Amino acid sequence: MTHKRRASTHDTADSKRARTAKSGRARPGAKDSEDAGPDAENDEPDEEEDEDEDDDDYGEEDGGRRSQARARSASLFGLRLRTWLLLGGVAALAGYYVLDHYEPPVRAPETGDVARADITLVTADRRDLDCMAASGVGAYQCGFASETAQNAVDERHRLRPFMTLDRTLYLIPGLFLEPAIEARYKEEPPDRPRDQLKRFTAKCRVKLTGKLNGVRLRWRPDAAWQPKTNGVRVGTVSGCRVVPHERSR
């Protein structure tokens, strides 16, 4: 009996030592687990939080780039719009200037054309003005064929030079036989020096009957003949009316 109790006691002690050893081997691991427990538990959530923060940062950065892109796009659109508006305004101003200053090409007058003419006169022009040419236009001729030879032609067919306010030269026969001009002549006969006569304007319709070459002009009986001029317009007048003198244009 005593032997059995000792053996049992010995077995019990051995069992305790085995459990203690086993427990001792497990305790460091448990301790490590306890020591690392909080960190280990937090490791995975920290990684998730970092990933969330990275996603948030990426989202903010992406949103910032998009906002900048939209801002650049809006700025570029505004710049283009202002450029087109500016170009449109310049084009409109240029068009207005061209239209405002456009003058259609002037066609050279031809025989048979009728034009308005504002002829500047004094009553002494009826006898003072003369022309010289070797030929005429139809029945109309200058008073002189040369410096020494006169043409026998009546006033109705005798060409004399007259100037308009816009400096157009015409050879016109019988101008002072027009009723309005003849009446003005009778109101102020040229019985005093030319520079004392009052100038007036005769507004007439002139019908172009042709042009005369080799014409020489004289503006006073005592003046010299001017050099020859070609292409001088010859025309007859009608519908004249007299107005006070107007300034030359």
C-alpha positions as CSV (number, residue, x, y, z in Angstrom):
1,M,0.0,0.0,0.0
2,T,2.7,2.3,0.9
3,H,4.6,1.5,-2.2
4,K,1.4,2.2,-4.3
5,R,0.9,5.6,-2.6
6,R,4.5,6.6,-3.3
7,A,4.1,5.6,-6.9
8,S,0.9,7.5,-7.2
9,T,2.5,10.5,-5.6
10,H,5.4,10.3,-7.9
11,D,3.0,10.0,-10.9
12,T,1.2,13.0,-9.6
13,A,4.3,15.1,-9.3
14,D,5.5,14.0,-12.8
15,S,2.2,15.0,-14.2
16,K,2.4,18.4,-12.5
17,R,5.8,19.0,-13.9
18,A,4.7,18.0,-17.4
19,R,1.8,20.3,-17.2
20,T,4.0,23.1,-15.8
21,A,6.5,22.6,-18.6
22,K,3.8,22.5,-21.2
23,S,2.2,25.5,-19.6
24,G,5.6,27.2,-19.5
25,R,6.1,26.6,-23.2
26,A,2.8,28.0,-24.0
27,R,3.1,31.1,-21.8
28,P,5.7,32.9,-23.8
29,G,3.5,32.5,-26.9
30,A,0.6,33.7,-25.0
31,K,2.6,36.6,-23.6
32,D,3.7,37.5,-27.1
33,S,0.1,37.2,-28.1
34,E,-0.9,39.5,-25.3
35,D,1.9,41.9,-26.0
36,A,1.3,42.0,-29.7
37,G,-2.4,41.6,-29.4
38,P,-3.6,45.2,-29.6
39,D,-1.1,46.0,-32.5
40,A,-2.0,42.8,-34.3
41,E,-5.7,43.6,-34.0
42,N,-5.1,47.1,-35.3
43,D,-2.8,46.1,-38.1
44,E,-5.6,45.3,-40.6
45,P,-7.8,48.3,-39.8
46,D,-4.7,50.6,-40.2
47,E,-4.0,49.3,-43.6
48,E,-7.7,49.8,-44.6
49,E,-7.6,53.4,-43.2
50,D,-4.4,54.1,-45.2
51,E,-6.1,52.7,-48.3
52,D,-9.1,54.9,-47.6
53,E,-6.9,58.0,-47.1
54,D,-5.0,57.2,-50.3
55,D,-8.3,56.9,-52.2
56,D,-9.5,60.2,-50.7
57,D,-6.2,61.9,-51.7
58,Y,-6.4,60.4,-55.2
59,G,-10.0,61.5,-55.5
60,E,-9.2,65.1,-54.3
61,E,-6.2,65.2,-56.7
62,D,-8.3,63.9,-59.6
63,G,-11.1,66.3,-58.8
64,G,-8.6,69.2,-58.7
65,R,-7.2,68.2,-62.1
66,R,-10.7,68.1,-63.5
67,S,-11.5,71.5,-62.1
68,Q,-8.3,72.9,-63.5
69,A,-9.2,71.3,-66.9
70,R,-12.7,72.8,-66.8
71,A,-11.2,76.2,-65.9
72,R,-8.7,76.0,-68.7
73,S,-11.4,75.0,-71.1
74,A,-13.7,77.8,-70.0
75,S,-10.8,80.3,-70.3
76,L,-9.9,79.0,-73.8
77,F,-13.5,79.3,-74.9
78,G,-13.8,82.8,-73.6
79,L,-10.5,83.8,-75.4
80,R,-11.8,82.3,-78.6
81,L,-15.1,84.0,-78.2
82,R,-13.5,87.4,-77.6
83,T,-11.2,86.9,-80.6
84,W,-14.1,86.1,-82.9
85,L,-16.1,89.0,-81.6
86,L,-13.1,91.3,-82.2
87,L,-12.5,90.0,-85.7
88,G,-16.2,90.3,-86.4
89,G,-16.2,93.9,-85.3
90,V,-13.1,94.7,-87.4
91,A,-14.7,93.1,-90.4
92,A,-17.9,95.0,-89.9
93,L,-16.1,98.3,-89.6
94,A,-14.0,97.5,-92.7
95,G,-17.2,96.7,-94.6
96,Y,-18.9,99.9,-93.5
97,Y,-15.8,102.0,-94.5
98,V,-15.6,100.3,-97.9
99,L,-19.3,100.8,-98.5
100,D,-19.3,104.4,-97.2
101,H,-16.3,105.3,-99.5
102,Y,-17.3,103.2,-102.5
103,E,-17.6,105.1,-105.7
104,P,-18.8,103.2,-108.7
105,P,-16.5,103.5,-111.7
106,V,-17.3,106.5,-113.9
107,R,-18.2,105.6,-117.4
108,A,-16.7,107.8,-120.0
109,P,-19.5,109.9,-121.6
110,E,-20.6,109.0,-125.1
111,T,-22.3,110.8,-127.9
112,G,-26.0,111.1,-127.0
113,D,-25.5,111.1,-123.3
114,V,-27.2,113.8,-121.3
115,A,-25.6,115.2,-118.1
116,R,-26.4,117.9,-115.6
117,A,-23.9,120.9,-115.8
118,D,-23.6,123.8,-113.5
119,I,-21.9,126.4,-115.7
120,T,-20.2,129.4,-114.1
121,L,-20.7,132.7,-116.1
122,V,-20.6,136.5,-116.3
123,T,-22.5,138.3,-119.1
124,A,-19.3,139.3,-120.8
125,D,-18.6,135.7,-121.7
126,R,-21.0,136.0,-124.6
127,R,-18.4,138.0,-126.6
128,D,-15.1,137.3,-124.8
129,L,-14.8,133.5,-124.9
130,D,-13.6,131.8,-128.2
131,C,-12.1,128.7,-129.6
132,M,-10.0,127.8,-132.6
133,A,-10.2,124.5,-134.5
134,A,-9.6,123.4,-138.1
135,S,-12.8,121.3,-138.1
136,G,-16.1,121.2,-136.3
137,V,-18.8,118.8,-135.1
138,G,-21.6,118.7,-137.6
139,A,-22.9,122.2,-138.2
140,Y,-21.1,123.5,-135.0
141,Q,-17.8,125.2,-135.4
142,C,-15.4,127.4,-133.5
143,G,-15.2,131.1,-134.4
144,F,-11.7,130.7,-135.7
145,A,-10.2,128.1,-138.0
146,S,-6.7,129.6,-137.4
147,E,-5.1,132.6,-135.9
148,T,-5.7,134.6,-139.1
149,A,-8.9,133.0,-140.4
150,Q,-12.4,133.3,-138.9
151,N,-15.3,131.0,-139.6
152,A,-18.5,132.5,-140.9
153,V,-20.9,131.0,-138.4
154,D,-23.9,132.5,-136.6
155,E,-24.3,132.5,-132.8
156,R,-26.6,129.6,-132.8
157,H,-23.9,127.3,-134.3
158,R,-20.8,129.1,-133.0
159,L,-18.9,127.0,-130.4
160,R,-17.6,128.8,-127.3
161,P,-15.8,127.3,-124.3
162,F,-17.5,127.2,-120.9
163,M,-16.4,125.7,-117.6
164,T,-18.6,124.0,-115.0
165,L,-18.2,124.3,-111.2
166,D,-16.5,120.9,-111.2
167,R,-14.0,122.1,-113.8
168,T,-15.4,120.2,-116.8
169,L,-14.8,122.0,-120.1
170,Y,-17.6,122.1,-122.8
171,L,-17.8,123.7,-126.2
172,I,-21.4,124.9,-126.4
173,P,-23.2,126.7,-129.2
174,G,-25.8,129.5,-128.6
175,L,-25.6,129.2,-124.8
176,F,-26.7,132.9,-124.3
177,L,-29.8,132.2,-126.5
178,E,-31.3,130.1,-123.8
179,P,-34.2,132.1,-122.4
180,A,-33.1,132.2,-118.7
181,I,-29.6,133.1,-119.6
182,E,-30.6,135.7,-122.2
183,A,-32.9,137.3,-119.6
184,R,-30.0,137.4,-117.1
185,Y,-27.8,139.0,-119.8
186,K,-30.4,141.8,-120.4
187,E,-30.5,142.5,-116.6
188,E,-26.7,143.2,-116.6
189,P,-25.4,144.1,-120.0
190,P,-21.5,143.9,-120.2
191,D,-21.1,147.6,-120.5
192,R,-18.5,147.9,-117.8
193,P,-15.2,146.1,-117.0
194,R,-15.5,142.4,-116.7
195,D,-14.2,142.2,-113.1
196,Q,-17.1,144.5,-112.1
197,L,-19.8,142.1,-113.4
198,K,-21.6,139.7,-111.0
199,R,-21.0,136.1,-111.6
200,F,-23.9,133.6,-111.7
201,T,-24.5,129.9,-112.3
202,A,-26.6,128.4,-115.1
203,K,-27.9,124.9,-114.3
204,C,-28.5,123.1,-117.6
205,R,-28.9,119.8,-119.2
206,V,-26.1,119.1,-121.7
207,K,-26.5,116.6,-124.5
208,L,-23.1,115.4,-125.8
209,T,-22.9,115.7,-129.6
210,G,-19.3,114.7,-130.0
211,K,-15.7,115.5,-129.2
212,L,-13.3,117.8,-130.9
213,N,-9.5,117.5,-131.3
214,G,-6.8,120.1,-131.9
215,V,-8.8,122.8,-130.0
216,R,-7.2,126.1,-128.9
217,L,-8.9,128.3,-126.3
218,R,-9.0,132.0,-125.5
219,W,-10.7,133.4,-122.5
220,R,-10.5,137.1,-123.4
221,P,-10.2,138.9,-126.8
222,D,-6.8,140.4,-125.8
223,A,-5.4,137.1,-124.4
224,A,-3.1,134.6,-126.1
225,W,-4.4,131.4,-127.6
226,Q,-3.7,128.4,-125.4
227,P,-2.0,125.2,-126.7
228,K,-4.1,122.6,-128.5
229,T,-6.3,120.3,-126.5
230,N,-7.8,117.0,-127.7
231,G,-11.0,115.3,-126.8
232,V,-12.9,118.5,-125.8
233,R,-16.6,117.7,-125.3
234,V,-19.2,119.4,-127.6
235,G,-22.8,119.6,-126.4
236,T,-26.0,121.4,-126.7
237,V,-28.0,122.8,-123.7
238,S,-31.6,122.8,-122.7
239,G,-33.7,123.5,-119.6
240,C,-31.3,126.1,-118.2
241,R,-32.1,128.1,-115.0
242,V,-30.1,130.8,-113.4
243,V,-29.1,130.9,-109.8
244,P,-26.7,133.2,-107.8
245,H,-23.0,132.3,-108.1
246,E,-22.0,129.1,-106.3
247,R,-18.4,128.3,-105.3
248,S,-16.4,126.0,-107.6
249,R,-16.3,122.4,-106.4
